[in-house]
Amino acid sequence: MTQETRYVVGHQQPDTDAICSSIAYAHLKQEQGENVLPARCGEINPETRFVLDRFEVDDPDLLEDVTGKQIILVDHNEYSQTAPGMRNAEVVEIIDHHRVGDVETGTPIHCRIEPIGSTSTLVTKLYREHGVDIPEHVAGLMLSGLLSDTVVLRSPTTTDEDRNIAQELAGITGVDVEKYGRELLQQKSKLGEKTPREMVTGDFKEFEMDGGTVGIGQVETVTPEQVLEQRHAVLDAMHEIREERDYIFLTLLVTDLLEEDTEAFFVGDRQNVFEQALDTTVEDEQASLPGVMSRKKQVVPPLEEAMK
Ligand SMILES: [Mn+2]
């Protein structure tokens, strides 16, 4: 009997780590003789497009709905961030580097979650643990996921393991970490033709907190002025989105990757809680967050704590 196809899927609005770790992990499983394919549940962003072209790798197939399918989750483990139909899919494995979320399974599964810089780092470790050689193009993909998520090893989420594995993957790929990393940052910053609404929702996550849902978007860029100059249009879009989705509040983190600082737009209620949690002051719906680069590590935990 042939094994049913399993799909490796990252989160919605996939970033480079989500796409690259799904391709890399599917390849590892295939090398182990399993019937596993990479997939995605959203459009490829410009940075990831650059990476796939660079290493000449095909796009993973788009899954519109995963109902009834066997799924390996990478780079997320929360229903609010996942593909449509996931509550009616069979999650058979989780590989992630985020907090433990709310995905439930009917039977025990393999689950690997570590507090490291990227899912790609974790997938690299799995290649090592299983003694499977990493092909050059897969090394390139995993290096890209790692450098994208850690902002070229600058984010506070970066660990020594990430630094070591980045060097190792760069060696296999034959690129220089800093030089290739800067190329990636340039791609990440290409806002191109994005509308203000797309700037807000491009990299966006919802969090269930005491009292309701909070929306947190992030733009990581080397040219933050491109967003800040359009503050009125961006704030209008944020008010619209908040009304449609009934958030307690909505914030957009505009993160300057070179200065390692963030300017946040804020709309909604509980402004005092936001200010207190992040030790800042909101003036005209905008606040400075010096030294803040990571939504996951520096923004979500204090907000959750303060909302209690
Ligand atoms: Mn990631």
Boltz pocket constraint, residues with backbone or C-beta under 6 A from the ligand:
constraints:
  - pocket:
      binder: B
      contacts: [[A, 17], [A, 18], [A, 75], [A, 97], [A, 117], [A, 118], [A, 119], [A, 149]]
      max_distance: 6.0
